[in-house]
Amino acid sequence: MNITVINSRKYDFTDEKTNKKINGIKISYIFNDDFAPVVVDANEKGYQVAEGTLTLDKEPNLQQVPGVYEAAFITRVNAKGQAVQKLLDIRYVSTVPELYVKK
């Protein structure tokens, strides 16, 4: 599945309660790769922004932001018994302007 990464930010801190070092990359993205207009219904238009995290070893895969990436997800079950998708990996496809074509 292709996504458009619109922001990435590394984090690195120590949890004060557990003294555990926590680090990774926070990713903001949309489930789209061509920015075609979207009308969900009479009340909603456009794209919702999703967020996920990646491990620091995936940083070389973030070649350009914003950019289009092929994304790998895994489906997990949260504490409420709901299925949620967790971002696992990304592979660079192209910059956003290369895909934007007005039809």
N, C-alpha and C positions, 0 to 999 in steps of 0.2 A: 504494500500500500504506500502510495506517495503522500508525503506531507510537506508543508512549507514551514520551515523553521524561521520564526520572526525575531527571536531573541535567545541568546544563551548567556549564562552567567555561572562562573565557577564559584564554589563555596568551600570553605575549609575552616572548621572550628572544633572546639572541644566541648562536649556536653558536660555542663557543670555538675549534674547529678551523678553521672556514671563515669566521668573523666575519660570517656571514649572519644577518640578523634573521628570526626565525621567530615567527609568531603565528597565532592561530585560536581556534576554540571546540571544546572536547572535549565530546562528547555521549554520555551513557549512556542506553540505551533498551531497550525490549522490543518484540518483534514481536507486539503485541496492542493492542486498543483498548477492550476491555470487561471485562477481568480475570475472565473466566469461568474456573472451575477447569480445570486441565489435568492429565491423567494420561498421561504418555508411555508408560510401561510399568511393570512391577512395581517397578522400581528408581528411577524418576524421576518427580517431580511438579513442577508449577509452571513458571516461565519462566526462561530463561537471559538474562543481561544482555549486550547487545552494546554496543560502543563505536565511535564514528566521530568524524570531525572535519568542521567547516565553516569556511569562510572568514569573516573578521570582517564582511564586508558582509552576511552572512545574519543577523546579530544582531537586527535589527528583527523578523525572523520568529519569534523566540522570545518569544512574548507571555506565556505562563504556563508555569511548570515546577513540578510535573509537569503535563503536558498531552498531549492527543492531537494528532498532526500527520500530515498526508499527506506521505509521504516519497518522494523521487526518488532512485533508485540507478543506478549504472552498474556493469556487470560487467567486471572486469579479471582479468588472469592474473598471479599472483605469480611470484616467482623459482623456485618449485618446480613451476610449470606448473599450479597449481590455480586454479580460478575463484573469485574473491572479489567480494563486493558492496561498493562504496564509496558512502557517503552523499554526495549532491550538494546537495540542497536540501530544505527542509521548509516546509510551509504549515500554519498553525494551524487546527485544526478545533474543539476544545472543551476545557474543563477535564475532568479525570478524573471528578469526581462527577456531572457531567451524563450520563455514559454508564453509570455503575455502576447496574445494575438487578438486584436479586436475583430470580431466577426460581424 
